[in-house]
Amino acid sequence: MVDLNPIKLGTQTPNPVVYNYEDIQDGSGFVTFYGLVTTTSAGEGYILGTDSTMRSDPIGQTFANVTTPGTKFTATFTVLLNSARFMDGTALCNIPFGLQGSSATPKAKVKWTLIHLAKDGTTETSLGSVESQELVGDLVNAESDGTMFITLAAGKKFARGESIRCKVELIAVITGGTLNPLEIGHDPSNRTFGILTNSQIQFKIPVKIDV
C-alpha cells in the first residue's frame, strides 16, 4: 500500500473545514470528517475529508471465510492541517461493519485510535483509543454502526503542517466457526455495500475555532 499525500484543509482549499456545531460563547465546536480511500496507479491512500458527497473507491473491504482469531484489517485515515488547531473535549466516531457467521460463536469488533502526527510524517502520539462491543455472527447478517467516543485527558495543540490521524482496526474474534463475510465500509456518500446498509465512517473531532 502506498500512502498518498493527504488533503490539506483550511481557508485556502476548495474543500474548507465545515463546523457542524459551534458554541458562540467559547468558540469550541466539532469538525466532521469522513474516512475514504483513493485508488490511483500508485496504490491506495486513506484520507480524511469533509465532503459527504464524495464516493470512495473501493467502497468497502471484505474478508471471506475467516477462521483465524485476530485476523485484522487496518485503515489509517489522515488529514494534513494548513492552519493551527487546538483539540480538546470528547471526540466521536461511527464505524460501520458487518458480518455473517456459520454459527453464533464467531464475533468481530472495531478499534479506533486518535493520533497526533508530527510534521515529519512518522512520529505519532496516541491521544486515546476505544474498542466497540463484539458483534456476534450468526446465520443471518449482523451489522453495527454504533457511536464510540474518546475523551482527551488534556487538550492538544496541532501546529500548521501537523496532521490528525484516525486509525481504524477491524478485528476478528473467533472461538469457533467461520466468518463469511466480514466487512467494513468507508464511503462518504454512504452507499449500500455487500451486507452493509451504512458504509459511512464518520469522525467528529472537537476543536477550538479561534486558536
C-alpha positions in Angstrom: 0.0 0.0 0.0 1.4 3.4 -0.9 0.4 6.4 1.2 -0.7 9.4 -0.9 -0.2 13.0 0.1 -3.1 13.8 2.5 -5.6 16.5 1.7 -4.8 19.9 3.1 -7.6 21.7 4.8 -8.1 25.3 5.7 -9.2 28.6 4.3 -7.1 28.3 1.1 -8.5 24.9 -0.1 -11.5 24.2 -2.3 -12.8 21.9 0.4 -12.8 24.0 3.6 -13.3 22.7 7.1 -17.0 22.7 8.0 -18.0 23.4 11.5 -21.2 21.4 12.0 -21.6 22.6 15.6 -20.4 25.8 17.1 -20.6 27.3 20.6 -20.5 31.0 20.1 -19.6 31.7 23.7 -16.3 29.8 24.0 -15.5 29.2 20.3 -15.5 25.4 20.5 -17.1 23.0 18.1 -16.8 19.8 16.1 -15.3 19.3 12.7 -16.9 16.3 10.9 -14.5 14.1 8.9 -15.3 11.1 6.7 -12.9 8.3 6.1 -12.4 7.4 2.4 -10.0 5.5 0.2 -8.4 6.8 -3.0 -7.2 4.5 -5.7 -4.6 5.5 -8.3 -1.8 3.8 -10.3 0.5 4.5 -7.3 -1.8 2.5 -5.0 -4.4 3.2 -2.3 -4.4 6.2 0.0 -6.5 6.6 3.2 -7.6 10.1 3.9 -10.0 12.2 6.0 -12.3 14.6 4.1 -15.2 16.9 4.9 -17.3 16.3 1.8 -20.0 13.6 2.3 -20.9 13.7 -1.4 -17.6 12.1 -2.4 -17.5 8.5 -3.4 -14.8 6.2 -2.1 -13.2 3.6 -4.4 -13.3 0.9 -3.3 -16.4 1.4 -1.1 -15.7 -1.4 1.3 -13.3 -4.1 2.5 -14.5 -7.7 2.5 -13.0 -10.8 4.1 -14.3 -14.3 3.2 -14.1 -17.5 5.2 -12.3 -16.0 8.2 -11.4 -18.7 10.8 -8.3 -17.3 12.4 -8.7 -15.2 15.6 -7.0 -11.8 15.4 -7.4 -11.5 11.6 -7.3 -7.8 11.1 -7.9 -5.1 8.6 -6.2 -1.7 9.4 -7.1 1.6 7.7 -5.2 4.8 8.8 -7.1 7.9 7.7 -5.0 11.2 7.8 -5.6 14.9 7.2 -2.8 17.5 7.0 -3.7 20.8 8.6 -2.5 24.0 7.0 -3.6 26.1 10.0 -3.3 25.6 13.7 -6.0 23.8 15.7 -6.5 23.1 19.4 -8.2 19.8 20.1 -10.0 19.4 23.5 -13.0 17.6 24.8 -14.7 14.4 23.6 -14.2 13.0 20.0 -16.9 10.8 18.5 -16.8 8.2 15.7 -19.2 6.0 13.8 -17.6 3.0 12.1 -19.9 0.6 10.2 -19.0 -3.0 10.0 -20.9 -6.2 9.4 -20.5 -10.0 9.4 -22.2 -13.3 9.0 -21.2 -16.5 10.8 -21.6 -20.2 10.4 -22.8 -20.3 14.0 -23.4 -18.0 16.9 -19.8 -18.2 18.0 -17.8 -16.1 15.5 -17.5 -12.4 16.5 -15.8 -9.2 15.4 -15.1 -5.8 16.8 -13.5 -2.5 15.7 -10.9 -0.3 17.4 -10.4 3.4 16.9 -7.2 5.3 17.9 -7.0 9.1 17.6 -3.4 10.2 16.8 -1.4 13.4 16.6 1.0 13.1 13.7 4.1 15.3 13.7 5.4 17.3 10.7 8.0 14.6 9.9 5.1 12.4 8.9 6.2 9.5 11.1 6.2 10.5 14.8 2.8 9.5 16.2 1.3 10.4 19.6 -1.8 8.5 20.6 -4.5 10.7 22.1 -6.7 7.8 23.1 -8.3 4.6 21.8 -11.5 2.7 22.2 -13.0 -0.6 21.2 -16.5 -1.4 20.2 -18.6 -4.1 21.7 -18.2 -7.5 20.0 -20.7 -8.1 17.2 -21.9 -11.8 17.1 -22.0 -13.6 13.8 -25.0 -15.9 13.1 -26.6 -17.5 10.1 -28.1 -14.1 9.3 -26.4 -10.8 8.6 -25.3 -8.8 11.6 -24.4 -5.1 11.3 -23.1 -2.5 13.7 -22.7 1.2 13.3 -22.8 2.3 16.9 -21.1 5.5 18.1 -17.9 5.4 20.2 -16.1 8.2 21.9 -12.7 9.2 23.2 -12.4 11.9 25.9 -9.0 13.6 25.7 -7.1 13.6 29.0 -5.7 17.0 28.1 -6.0 19.5 25.3 -3.6 19.1 22.3 -2.2 21.8 20.1 -1.9 20.9 16.4 0.5 23.3 14.6 0.4 24.1 11.0 1.8 21.2 8.9 0.9 18.6 11.5 -1.9 16.0 11.0 -4.9 14.4 12.6 -4.8 10.7 12.1 -7.6 8.2 12.8 -6.6 4.5 12.9 -9.4 2.0 12.4 -8.9 -1.7 13.0 -11.5 -4.4 12.1 -10.6 -7.4 14.2 -12.0 -11.0 14.0 -12.8 -12.5 17.4 -13.4 -16.2 16.8 -13.9 -19.1 19.2 -15.2 -21.5 16.6 -17.0 -21.4 13.3 -16.4 -19.1 10.3 -17.0 -15.5 9.5 -18.2 -15.2 5.9 -18.3 -12.3 5.1 -16.6 -9.8 7.4 -16.9 -6.3 6.0 -16.2 -2.7 6.8 -17.4 0.3 4.8 -15.6 3.6 4.1 -17.7 5.5 1.6 -18.6 9.2 2.5 -21.7 9.1 0.3 -23.0 6.2 2.3 -23.9 3.8 -0.4 -25.1 0.2 0.3 -22.2 -2.2 0.1 -22.4 -6.0 0.5 -24.3 -6.7 3.7 -23.8 -3.1 4.9 -26.7 -0.7 4.7 -24.5 2.0 6.1 -21.0 2.4 4.7 -20.0 5.9 6.0 -17.2 6.2 8.5 -17.6 9.4 10.4 -15.4 11.2 12.9 -16.4 14.3 14.9 -13.3 16.0 16.2 -13.6 18.7 18.9 -11.5 21.8 18.1 -11.1 25.4 19.2 -12.2 27.5 16.3 -10.2 30.6 17.3 -6.6 29.5 18.1 
